[in-house]
Amino acid sequence: MKKQQPDLNRRSLLKALTIGGSATAALAVSGISTAQATEKTAASKHADGYHETAHIRSYYNSLRS
């Protein structure tokens, strides 16, 4: 019988798909964590201290008159 040569192109493709899928999954998971951390930081910045908004400025202006 004659031995078949392994198809290296097919093996390379399968390896690339496996590695690419794993890398994509890892990036997706880390991207979610980063988005959640950014959202928490943004929310905490708005909760701290006094903020003069347009509504408050108009109230102050009405007191001056």
LOMARFI-741386 format. One record per atom (N, C-alpha, C, O): residue in three letters; x, y, z. Coordinates in steps of 0.001 Angstrom, whole numbers, padded with zeros to 6 digits, always signed. Atoms other than C-alpha are relative to their C-alpha. Layout:
BEGIN
ALAXYZ...
END
This chain:
BEGIN
MET+000818-001182+000000MET+000000+000000+000000MET+000864+001250+000000MET+002012+001252+000446LYS-000699-001264+000117LYS+000975+003548-000624LYS-000471+000945+001120LYS-001670+001145+001312LYS+000350-000931-001068LYS+001112+005994+002291LYS-000359+001359-000593LYS+000265+001829-001545GLN+000381-001335+000453GLN-000650+009303+001833GLN+000818+001035+000759GLN+001054+000903+001960GLN-000701-001112-000625GLN+001283+012447+002519GLN-001032+000867+000733GLN-002106+001133+000194PRO+000947-000862-000700PRO-000382+014613+005165PRO-000153+001330-000730PRO+000802+001873-001286ASP+000300-001277+000655ASP-002029+017711+003799ASP+000358+001129+000962ASP-000431+001473+001842LEU-000490-001032-000919LEU-000003+020441+005512LEU-000810+001287-000092LEU-000964+001991+000906ASN+000805-001215+000133ASN-002133+023255+004118ASN-001262-000095+000840ASN-001673+000880+001469ARG+001218+000199-000773ARG-005219+021801+005740ARG+000311+000079+001491ARG-000443+000684+002252ARG-000385-000049-001411ARG-003421+021322+009058ARG+000311+001427+000433ARG-000069+001848+001525SER-000322-001396-000321SER-002111+024866+008973SER-001270+000828+000145SER-001374+001670+001037LEU+001268-000717-000066LEU-005597+026170+008314LEU-000729-000325+001297LEU-001242+000576+001960LEU+000696+000390-001221LEU-007074+024192+011196LEU+000684+000582+001239LEU+000006+001004+002175LYS-000721-000604-001123LYS-004349+025403+013571LYS-000291+001491+000081LYS-000522+002023+001167ALA+000244-001442+000028ALA-004874+029000+012499ALA-001412+000319+000486ALA-001613+001290+001215LEU+001374-000228-000447LEU-008624+028746+013038LEU-000132-000194+001506LEU-000830+000566+002177THR+000061+000271-001430THR-008153+027272+016496THR+000644+001129+000793THR+000075+001608+001773ILE-000711-001072-000705ILE-005624+029892+017574ILE-000759+001318-000140ILE-000876+002079+000821GLY+000754-001235+000224GLY-007646+032706+016022GLY-001274+000055+000820GLY-001633+001109+001346GLY+001221+000046-000811GLY-010823+031591+017765GLY+000285+000224+001464GLY-000463+000920+002152SER-000379-000188-001404SER-009075+031415+021115SER+000386+001449+000274SER+000014+002012+001304ALA-000411-001391-000172ALA-007544+034843+020657ALA-001209+000935-000030ALA-001282+001887+000746THR+001201-000825+000088THR-010886+036331+019655THR-000814-000092+001281THR-001313+000919+001777ALA+000740+000180-001246ALA-012575+034860+022715ALA+000674+000734+001146ALA-000001+001348+001971ALA-000732-000684-001062ALA-009852+036221+024983ALA-000170+001514-000105ALA-000343+002189+000910LEU+000192-001439+000189LEU-010166+039703+023492LEU-001416+000420+000355LEU-001629+001484+000936ALA+001393-000333-000306ALA-013933+039626+023805ALA-000219+000059+001502ALA-000907+000954+001994VAL+000167+000018-001450VAL-013749+038733+027483VAL+000692+001198+000627VAL+000125+001835+001516SER-000712-001139-000573SER-011149+041390+028248SER-000664+001310-000400SER-000624+002273+000366GLY+000710-001200+000430GLY-013130+043962+026243GLY-001209+000285+000857GLY-001506+001444+001143ILE+001162-000174-000863ILE-016199+043389+028377ILE+000442+000529+001356ILE-000198+001426+001906SER-000499-000450-001292SER-014190+043834+031563SER+000419+001456-000054SER+000149+002208+000883THR-000436-001379+000152THR-012692+047077+030298THR-001198+000933-000105THR-001197+002013+000486ALA+001192-000831+000149ALA-016093+048439+029306ALA-000711+000176+001338ALA-001181+001270+001649GLN+000653-000104-001300GLN-017537+047670+032724GLN+000794+000893+000936GLN+000209+001682+001679ALA-000840-000832-000861ALA-014596+049285+034500ALA-000120+001464-000386ALA-000179+002328+000490THR+000131-001373+000468THR-014885+052418+032356THR-001349+000576+000405THR-001440+001737+000802GLU+001337-000445-000360GLU-018610+052633+033020GLU-000078+000332+001484GLU-000690+001331+001860LYS+000007-000250-001438LYS-018087+052397+036785LYS+000767+001269+000332LYS+000343+002038+001194THR-000805-001192-000243THR-015401+055087+036693THR-000766+001249-000407THR-000744+002251+000307ALA+000766-001150+000480ALA-017600+057435+034680ALA-001151+000307+000949ALA-001443+001476+001200ALA+001112-000210-000919ALA-020518+056932+037075ALA+000487+000602+001310ALA-000198+001446+001889SER-000503-000522-001264SER-018377+057645+040121SER+000447+001454-000133SER+000351+002207+000836LYS-000409-001388+000196LYS-017040+060900+038631LYS-001202+000932+000081LYS-001081+002043+000598HIS+001186-000844-000005HIS-020565+062256+038226HIS-000632+000083+001386HIS-001342+001047+001671ALA+000628+000026-001307ALA-021594+061359+041763ALA+000744+000849+001017ALA+000170+001177+002055ASP-000813-000717-000975ASP-018797+063292+043508ASP-000180+001502-000134ASP-000064+002059-001226GLY-000063-001446-000071GLY-019200+066890+044566GLY-001132+000756-000667GLY-002116+000190-001142TYR+000978-000952+000509TYR-021120+069876+043382TYR+000224+000246-001480TYR+001359+000409-001926HIS-000082-000279+001437HIS-021896+070426+039708HIS-001013+001089-000330HIS-002214+000938-000101GLU+000888-001078+000395GLU-023290+073679+038448GLU-000474-000253-001428GLU+000313-000184-002371THR+000572+000278+001310THR-025600+072862+035560THR-000756+001228-000493THR-000878+002222+000223ALA+000758-001110+000577ALA-027607+075125+033292ALA-001250+000286+000822ALA-001641+001443+000979HIS+001206-000169-000812HIS-030680+074551+035440HIS+000335+000784+001281HIS-000406+001688+001668ILE-000398-000683-001232ILE-028854+075678+038593ILE+000406+001434-000304ILE+000076+002345+000456ARG-000391-001365+000379ARG-027335+078691+036793ARG-001224+000880-000235ARG-001234+002045+000162SER+001209-000804+000241SER-030789+079830+035679SER-000702+000330+001317SER-001289+001402+001460TYR+000582-000278-001330TYR-032011+079524+039276TYR+000777+001113+000697TYR+000175+002012+001284TYR-000819-001041-000608TYR-029091+081626+040523TYR-000287+001359-000646TYR-000374+002376+000043ASN+000316-001250+000710ASN-029839+084242+037856ASN-001351+000544+000415ASN-001528+001759+000509SER+001320-000477-000433SER-033457+084389+038950SER+000041+000598+001410SER-000791+001445+001735LEU-000133-000553-001340LEU-032338+085120+042539LEU+000637+001384-000035LEU+000359+002206+000838ARG-000674-001295+000106ARG-030191+088070+041422ARG-000954+001109-000396ARG-000728+002266-000043SER+000899-001045+000476SER-033081+089908+039843SER-000895+000559+001076SER-001703+001448+000806
END
